[in-house]
Amino acid sequence: MIEGNLLIVIFILSLAALFFMILKLKVEPFLSLIGVALATAIVLGFPLAEIPSVIVTGFGNTLIGVGILIGLGVIFGQFLGVSGAIEKIAQAVLRIFGVKRSAAGLSLTGVAVSIPVFFDAAFVILSGLVKSLSRRTGISIVTFVTALGVGLIVSHSMIAPTPGPLVVAENTGADLGLFIFYGLVCAIPAAIVGGYLYGSFIGKRINPILEEDHTEEEPIQTNEQPRKEISTGLSFFMLGLPIVLILLNTVTKLWLDEGPLSNFLGFIGDKNVALFISVIVALIVLRPYINVPYGELYNEAINSAGMIILVTGAGGAFGAVINQSGIGDHLIATMQSWSIPVFMLAFIFSQILRASLGSATVALVTTSTILGPMAVELGVSPVLLGLAICAGAIGLSLPNDSGFWVVNRFGRLTIPQTITAWSIGGFIAGLTALTMVYILSLFSGILPGL
């Protein structure tokens, strides 16, 4: 197996090869990802007999988390779309925030939703709003994808009880209540700057040419009688149903002891079960508002979900090869010798692991495991050290991250647009969060808990 700095070189070259195949040679991303994963494993010196197992395991492990979710999410989105629920919700967002600030409303919605709901589930559930708001306002879809995606990932990476930030608070010895409060203080400006402001800026400079095969098409049209108009209240109820069910699971883990009630709430609050229940409810409740045969809806959803699942799983396979190469251990050993201010070191450490390993949660757990116990001897606030670590896990999502492909496919963007909007937007949000950490550190003698 190859070791040392050559690991980083090979990682960069593998990304370059992936972009070349997709953008220049126009090879389907699924085939490109699998091909680059195989080639990278060979170059890294993996035993040939083990390479298929590594790739298949990475593919399968990724789909364990998101496979069913994507399938159910696309079906759920189809029901909300053809029933008119998404349009009603878009109208409500526009009434509250206005056309010019509609992206800010979506970004703040993302921050709130992603506290109890995992990033991938939240993006799938809310992605229908992106297209609807873009069509209604005339604002670039790139702006809305950036606003939603960054709002979600900021909260996912910074605010407990999401697992990553929860582990960081534990490893740094930070008070959980204070960690949540100051996490919100850092997360909201980060989402506004990296999601709304940057999204508005970049959306005006990118021609939103959508990938033809990315996600759901326009709702199927028929010549039947116009459907009954759905109410705004019912629209929000349907959109919020899976979110509320998942939130029940979170509350259960925090406040209820083990028992029949907690087990039941935990079961229906599982993201896959919650979305399945929501699909069944939509099947029944939204029937009066849908004038399209259900068979057509299912076929449309399954066709859309199939390629999304393949590409997302292939991204996980590529990430598994990189993870098992040892690049994370090498980066840890290298960065521990750097003479850098502690908050900046925590940010860089987490950021590089996020980019190289393709997982915000892994970056948070790894970085906090190493730096967390050192908070007292370093003479810094455990809360602020933890938040600096969290800030580093927000941005630079690359194709070795399955979340990159969820945003790419459900956001209906090209690969360059995804990098510009999602990867860079997240990086700017991370820098903003780190800036907030430094600002808070200036008042460490005044603010409680710092």
N, C-alpha and C positions, 0 to 999 in steps of 0.2 A: 504493500500500500504506500502511496505517495504521502509525504509528510511535509510540514513546514510551510513556508510562504508560497510554495508551488500549488498548494491547495487553493489559495485565494486566486491565483492566476487561472487555474483551471475553471474555477467557479465563474469568473468573469468571462472567460472564453466560451463557456457553455451557454451563458446568457446571450452573448453576441451571436452564437450559432443559432440559437432559438429565434431571436429576432430576425436574423437573415432568412431563415426558412419560412417564417410566417409572413414577413413583410415584403421580401424580395422574390422569393420563389413561390409565394402564395400557397404553401402547403397548409392543409387544415391543421389548426392548433393541436387537436388531439394526436394526430400522427407526428407532428413536430415535437411535442412534449415527450412522447414515448421514445421516439428516435434519439433525441438529445439525452434523455435519461439513460438509455442503453449505452450510447457512445461515451458519456461522461463516466459511467461506472467502469467501463473497459479501460479508459485512459487513467482513471484513478487507481487501477490495479486491483479491483474487486476480483475474487476468484470467479471464473466464468460460470461455474456451477451454481453460485449463489446469486448472481445478478437477476435472473428472472424472479426469484423469491423476494428479493428486496423491492423490486418494482411492483410486483403483484401485491405485496403486503402494504406498501405505501398507498397504492391505488385503493385497496380495500379498506384500510384504516380511515382514509379520508371520507369514503362514502358511508362508513359506519356513522359518521357524524352528520353528513349533509345529504346523503342519497335520497332517503325517504322524504326528508324535509323539502328538497328541491321539487320532487314530483308532486307532493301535496301542495306546495306553495304555488306552483304554476296553475294547478287546477283551481285552487282557492282564488288566485288572481283573475282567472278567466271568469269565474262566477261574479266577482265584484265588478269586473269590467263590463260585461254584457248586461248586468242588472242596472247599471248606471250609478252604482255606489261610489266608485272612484271619482266620477265627475262631480257628484254632490259634495264629497269631501274636499275636492279641489276648489269648488266654489266657496266653501266655508273658509278654507285657508286664505283665499284671496280676499274675502270680506274682512277677515281679522287683520291680516298683515298688509293688504294692498298688493297690487301687481309688482311694484318695484321691490318690495321686501318679502315677497313670497318665498324666495330661496332661504332667507333668514328664518322664516317660520318653519320650513322643512328641516333646516339644520338643527334648530332647537328641539323640534319634535324628535329628531334622531337621537339627540343627547338624552332626552327623557326616556325614550323607549328602550334604549340599549342598556339602561341600568339594570332592569330585571331580565331582559331578553338578550340572548346571544346575538352577536353581530350578524352571522349568516341568516339566522331566522328573521331578524328584524329587517334586514335589507330585502329579503325575498317578500316579506309581507308588505312593506311600504313601497316597493319599486314601482307599483302601478301608478302611484301619485306622480312620479317623475315625468312620465310621458304625458299624463293628463295636464299637469301644470305647464309644461313646456308648450303644449298645443294651445292652451287657453291664453297664455301670456305672451307668446311669441318669443320668450326668452330661451336661449340655447339649452338643449337638454344636457349639455356638458356642465352648465352651471348648477342644475338641479342634482345631477349625479354626484358632483363634488360636494355640494351642501349636505346631501343626505349621507353619503358614504363617510365623509370626514366627521360629521356630527355623531354618527354611530360608533366609529372606531375610537374617537376621543373618549367617549363614555366607557366603551368596552375596555379601554386600556388604563383608565384613570380612576374610575369610581366603583368602589365595592358596593354590593356584594358580588360583582362579576369575579369569577375565580382568580384571574391574574392579579388584579389589585388587592384582592383579599389575601393572597399568599404574600404579596409584597408587604402589606401591613403587618402580617404575622412575623415575617423574617426580619423586619426592621425594628420590631417591638413598638410600633406606633399604636396609639390609641385609635381604635377603629372608628369611633364617632368623629373624632377630629380629622382622621384621614379622609372620611367621606365628605365632611364639610369643606376642607381645603381642596379636596379633589374637585368638587363642584366649582370652587372659586377659580381654579386653574382651567378646568375643562370648558366652561362657557366662553371665555375669551378665545381659547384655542379653536373652538368650533366656529365662532363668528369670523375670526381672521382666516383660518385655513379652509373653512367650508364656504361661508357666505361671501366674504370679501374677495378671497382669491378665486372662488368659483365664478363670481360675477366678472372679475377681471379677465380670466382665461376664457370664459364662455363667449366673450365678444371677439376673441382673437382666433378661435378655432371654428372652422367650417364643420358643422355637425353632420358629417356624412355617416350614416348609420350602417353597421354591418347587416347585410340582408338576412343572414341566417341566425341572428342572435337570440331573440326570444320571441315572445308571443306576437302574433300579427295583430292587425286591427280586428276588433270584434267582428264576428261573422254577421253579415247582413242578410236579411230575408225580406220577403214581400208580405209577410204576415202583418196582422194588425199591430199598431204601435204598442209597446209594452206599457204596463201601468207604471207611473212615475214613483220611484222610491223616495222615501223621506230622508232628510239629512240625519235625523236621529238614528234611524235603522242603519244607515250607511256607516255611521261612526260605531254603532254597536257591533256590526259585523267585522269591521276592521280591528276593533279593540278586543274582540272575543279571544283570539289566540294569545294576545298580549296579556290579558287579565288572567287567563288560565296558567300561563307560564309564570306570571307574578305570584300566583298562589303557591307554586312550588318553591319559589325563593323565600317567601314569607314563612312557609312551613318549616324549611330548614333552619331559619333563624329563631323562630319563636315557639314552635311546638315540639314536645317530646315525642319520642318514638311511640307509635300506637296506630290503631286502625284508621283514625281520622287523618293523621299525618301521612300514612301510607297511601290512602286514597287520593288525597290532595297532591301528593308527590307524583302519583301515577298520572292523573289527568293533567298535571302541570308539566310533564315531560314535553319538550318542544315538538316531538313527532306526534305524540298522542294528542296534544293540544291542537295542533294543526289538523289532524284527522277529524277530531270532534268538530272543529270549525267548518271543515268541508261538508260534513254530514248536516250540520245546522244550516249552512248556506244552501245545500241541496233542497232542504225543506222550506226554509223561510223565504228564500229569494225566488222561488218558482213563479209567483205571480208577476215578477218584474222581468222575466226572461222569455223571449219569444223565439229562441233558437233551440233546436233539438239538442238534448243533452249529449247524444252520441257524437255530434259534431264538436261540441265543447271538449269532450274527453279526448277525441282524436287530435284536436289542435293542441291541447295541453301536453299530451304524451309526445307528440312530434317535437314540441319545443323543449320539453324537459330532457329528452334523450341525449341530445348533443351537449346540453349544459352539464349533465351528469358525467358524461365521458370526459369532457375537457377538465372539469373540476377534479375528477379522480386522477387524470393524467398529471395534473399539476401537483397533486399529492405524491404521485410516484416519483416525479422529478425531485420534489423536496426531500423525499426519503433517501434518495441517493446522496444528496448534498449533506443531509444530517448524519448519515452513517460514514461519511468520508473523514470525520474527525475535525472538520473546519471549526466547529464551535469550541472544542477543547484548545485548539491552536490559538484562536483569537483570545480566549480567556488568559492563557499563559502569556501572550504578547502584551495585552493591555495592562496586566497587573504591574508591569515595570514602568509604565508611563508616568511622568511627573506632571499631572494635570489637576486643577482644582476639583474637589471631590464631586460637586454637583455635575460639572461638565463631564467628568470621567464616568459617572453613573449614566448620564444621558448617552454618551458615545458608546459605552459598553453595551447598553440595551439596544441602541439603534443599529449597531453593526450586527449583533446577533439576530435582531428582527429581520434585517435585510438578507443575511446569509442563510438563516435557518427557516425563514418563511412562516414564523409563528410568533405572534405577539405574546401569547401566554408563555411559551417556552422561553422567550427572551426575558420576560418579567421574572419567572421562577428562577432561571439560571443566574441572572444578575443580582437579584435580591438575596439569593442563597450565599453568594460570595461577599457582597458588600454590606448586606443588612446587619450582620453581627458586629460590623466595624463602626457603626454609627456613633456609639458612645466614645470610643477611643479616638475617633476622628474629630470629636467635638462639634458635631452638627446635629440638627434636629432630626430625629428618626422620621417624622412626618415629611419633612422637606426632602430628605434623601430618598425616601420611598417614592415621592411624587416626581422627582427627577428621573428615577428609574422608569416610572410609568410613562413619562413624556417621551422617552427614547423609543418606546415600543409602538408609538402611534403611526409613524410614517415609513416611507420606503418599502411598501409592499411590492414585491416583485413576482415574476411568473412562477417562482418556486413556492408561492403562497396560494393555497386553494382559494382564499378570499379574493385574490386578484381576479380570478376567473369568474367568481360569482358576480363581482362588480362589472366586469367586462361584458358578461352575457346578459345579466338582468338589466344593466344600465344601457345596453344597446350601443356600446362604443366600439371604436376600432382599438387596436392595440396601442398605437401612439397616443390616442385620446385617453385611454385608461391610465397610462403612465403619467401623462401631463396632469390629468384631473385628480386621480386617486392617489398615485404614489407620491407625487410632488406636493399635492394639497395636504396630504397627511404629514409630510415632512415639515411643511410650514406650520401646521397646527402644533406639531411636536415642539418646534422651536419657540412658538408662542407660549406653550405650557411651561417650557423651561424658563422663559423670561419671567413668567408669573412666579415661579419658584424663587428666582433671585429677588424679585420685588418683595415677596413675602419675607425672605430672609433679612431684608433691611429693617423689618419691624419685628424681628424675632424676640426682642426684649419687651415688646408691647402686646403683641397678639397672644391670646391664650394658647397654650400647648406647643408653642414654637420656641 
